[in-house]
Amino acid sequence: DPAVGRDDLPDPDEMAEHLGVMRGAVYHDGNRYVLAHAGTVGPVLGAYLMAMPIISGSAFSDRQTSELSGYIARHKLAALWKPLEAFLAREGRRPKDLAELIVAEQLADDALLVPMDSSAEDVVLPGGKVVKSSFRYFPKGVTVPASRLTDVLFVELHARAYNRSCLAGDGQIERIYSAAFDIDELGK
């Protein structure tokens, strides 16, 4: 479920009376995402007005922020499945580490990063470039306690509301009860 529902937002027709028609678009530009706005209030004020509810920490409770971050984590894992499958089909094996996957599939620098994740780990790419990952990768797959999943490849580092998102070797994404295990003990 989204952290902010449609009922929490002002009526679009009422806002249009004050602001006119405004459009926002998010597009991928190399290794970054760009939020572009066009409307009668101009691009700078338009961007500010559209982004303020997200930027304002007071607008969201800790629970809503946690739910939004969890949703983003699951979305990142879903987007990761296709490059992982492509690597497996081409190489006949799973990547030996995250650096190999990122380089081979030309993933964006933030492909594995949940925004504002203080638990993210460094991934050192060939040549010394460092990117961050919000997920721990287990190339051989692991069984997670208190879960029915047995071939888990990616586990979210940050536990939120006692849950972590994970991606299994069959592409299944689940939230798993994180109080039942220590992520540093998985795969040992």
N, C-alpha and C positions, 0 to 999 in steps of 0.2 A: 504494500500500500504506500502511496506517496505521503511524504511528511506534511505537505500542504495540499489540501483537497480543493476542488472547485468551489465548494461552499465557503471556504476561508478567504477567497479572493473577491475584490470588488466586482460589481456587475460591469461587464465589458461595455455595454451601451452607455452606462452612466459615465464611465471613464472616457469614452470617446467624445462625449460632449465637451469635456475639459481639455483633452489632449489631442483630439483628432485621431486619425488612423495612424497606427505605428506598427511596423513589422520588425521582427528580430530574426536573425538567422545565425546558426552556429555552423561553421565550416572548418574542415581540417586543412591546414596549410603547413605542409612539411612535418615538423616535429611539434607543432602547437595547434591548439584550437582557438579560433577567433570568433568573438561574438560581435556581429555587426547589426546596426540599427538604422532605420530610415523612418522619418515621420515628420509631422508638422512642428514638433518641439525641437527638432535638430538632433544630430547624432549624439552629441555629448550629453545633453539633458535627457534624451531618450534612453541612452544606455544607463545613465544614473537611475532613472525612475524604474526601469525594468530590473536592474540588478540590486537595488536597495533592499528589497525583502530578503534576498539571499545573503547579502553582505551583513545585514544587521543581525548580530547574534541574539539580540533581545527579542527578535521576532519569532525565534524558534526556541522551544524548550530543549533541554538536553536529550530527552527521548526522541523528539522530532529530528534533531541533528544526527543522532545515532541511527535512526531509521533511514534517513537520507544517505548517510555514509554507507550503510549496509546495502542499500539498493544500488549505489554506485559500484560497490565492490562486486556484487553479483553481476552487474552489467559488464564490468571489466573482465570478469571470468568468462562470461558468455562470448564476448568478442575475442577472447584468447583461444577459444576452441578451434576456430577455422585455421589460424596459423599453425596450431599444434598438429592438427590433422594433415595439413599440407607438408609439414616437416616430416612427419611419420611416413606419408605416402612416398615422398621423394627419397628419403634416407633409409627407410626400412627399420627405423629405430626411433626412440624418443631422444630429445636433446639431452646431452650430458649435464647441462646446467642452463640457468636463465640467460647467461651471456650468449651462449650458442644459439638459443631460440631467438633472442632479440636481434642479433646480427643476421642470421640466416633468413629470417622472415621480415627484416627491415621494419621492426615495430617502432612506433613513436616512442620518444623518451619517457612519456608519461603513460604508456600503455598499461603498465602494471602498478600505477600509483593512484591511490585514493586521495583526493585533495585533503590537505591538512592532517595527514596521517603521521603522527609522531613516532609510530612504531616501524615505519618503513626502513628497510635495509638497503645498503649500497650493493649495487651489482657493477662490478668492474668489467668493462668491455675491452676487447683487444685494442691496443693503442692507449689504454689508460683512462678513457672516458668513463665517468661514473654516472649511472642512472639509479633511481630509487625504485624499489618494489615493495608493495604492501602485502605481498604473498610469499610464502616459502614454497619452493619447488622440490618435489620428491620424485626424481626420474624413474625409480623402480616402483613407485606407488606404495602407499602405506595404508594400514587399517587404522581407523580412528576409533578409539574407545567410545562407547555410548552412541555409535552410529551403525547403520546397516551397510555403509559403504566400505568396501575392502580395497579398492585400487585408487586411492585419493592421490592426485598429483599436485594440486595447489591447495594450500590452506592459508587463509587470511591471518596475518600476524596479530592484528589488533582484535581483541575480543570485545564485543559490544553487547550489552545486556545478556551476558553469558553465552553469546553465540559468535561463531566465526563462519564466514562463507567458505565453501570449498568446491573444487572442481575434480570430479572423478575421471578415471580413464575412459569411461564411456560417454563423456560429455555432460553427465548429470551434474547440476549445481544444487547444492543444499546448504542450509544453515545447520551447523552442528553445535551441540552443547559443549562449550569450551571449558566449563569447570571440571569436566571429567578427565581432562588430560593436560599435560604440559607440552606445548609445541616443540620445545627443545628435546623432548624424549622421543618424539615420533621418528620412526625409521632407524632407531638404534637397536 
